[in-house]
Amino acid sequence: NAGVTQTPKFQVLKTGQSMTLQCAQDMNHNSMYWYRQDPGMGLRLIYYSASEGTTDKGEVPNGYNVSRLNKREFSLRLESAAPSQTSVYFCASIITGRSSEQYFGPGTRLTVT
Amino acid sequence: AQSVTQLDSQVPVFEEAPVELRCNYSSSVSVYLFWYVQYPNQGLQLLLKYLSGSTLVKGINGFEAEFNKSQTSFHLRKPSVHISDTAEYFCAVGRGKLIFGQGTELSVKP
């Protein structure tokens, strides 16, 4: 099992450009999450999907959209990137109802200039 | 609402010394508590978790944590650290959705 995979690993965007961060898991997990990590702020939840077909906002959803394409895949889209979105983005997944242990992907390091 | 506070942003320690990383939380409902470790340029890896039962929880790499309900704390400890323990450590609380603390950078010096 590959676990949780994310693509790309690194990306540089200019202000106003758009892009989609991809996340996939092969553990048959129900719930998936997108976080951003900034220095001194820990991880903050952007959006999550409790199950296939549902998505909900987290703590910092502004400027982002998500799509739960199927049970395996959960993508994060930046429609018009801003320098404030420079961050490291992590995807995570869990089996709902099972101890809440989240499995994390390796992250995408995004720089917006 | 839930929140997590990690009381130290940086903890320098010498190799083979004991270490404690402090975490306080607040929650109006019973929660699960977690410690994750992040090595440089990597994702987060679970160290240990408290769900219920015994308040002393043992994890990987010789780490343990104690859940203290009256003090709403979940401090992480290791009796003797190694250079390889140098990493950032995150405390988290929640069921499903997690709230993370700000992180503590553990720096182990020879």
Interface residues (C-beta under 8 A of the other chain):
Chain A: V4 S31 Y33 Y35 G40 M41 G42 L43 R44 L45 Y48 A50 G58 F90 A92 I94 T96 S99 S100 E101 Q102 F104 G105 P106 G107
Chain B: V4 Q6 S9 Y32 F34 Y36 Q42 G43 L44 Q45 L46 K49 L51 F90 G94 R95 G96 K97 L98 I99 F100 G101 Q102 G103
